């Protein structure tokens, strides 16, 4: 799964997605072999798939391996900040009658820390968002748009006040991974994607 830096960049976030559907509810619970679908859900998704009147729906749930003391890409006064991360995902993938993926939608919950290796100062963070990918070409993951809605990250002093909030809605072109729409404060996009070196000053100040 993607690292926290990839979450920040948004340009590379389309790694592991899942989905709700705008198709109707599943009419029957006839099991479907996930390996027969295009593309099949990765094994670690723990997907269970069932046939319905309009196609196939797969339920999924998984957690990423814990990341500990890794480089974040955030540089404060010449020092690269370290981070930790735990991430869990639940969601659905929807396939058409031909077994081709048409939509994936998931809810992800993440939490972790930022640490200044020079000072030992630490901040906590949490993230809760919903990801929806509507494919323009059934079965082709590199088509359509992907939207991220919710709290991309809230950074705070452990047991204390909020330092920075990154939230709202971002839409990416699935083919180019470029941002095509953005609403709300997105400090990490400003820092990683738009090159604003001061976008995360609040984090740097709190970790100094």
Secondary structure, 3 states (H helix, E strand, C coil): CCCHHHHHHCCCCCCCCCCCCCCCCCCCCEEECHHHCECCCCHHHCCEEEECCCCEEEEEEEECCCEEEEEEEEEECCEEEEEEEEEEEEEEEEECCCCEEEEEEEEEEEEEEEECCCCCCEEEEEEEEEEEEECCCCCCCCCCEEEEEEEEEEEECCCCCEEEEEEEEEEEECCCCCEEEEECCCHHHHHHCCCCCCCCHHHHHHHC
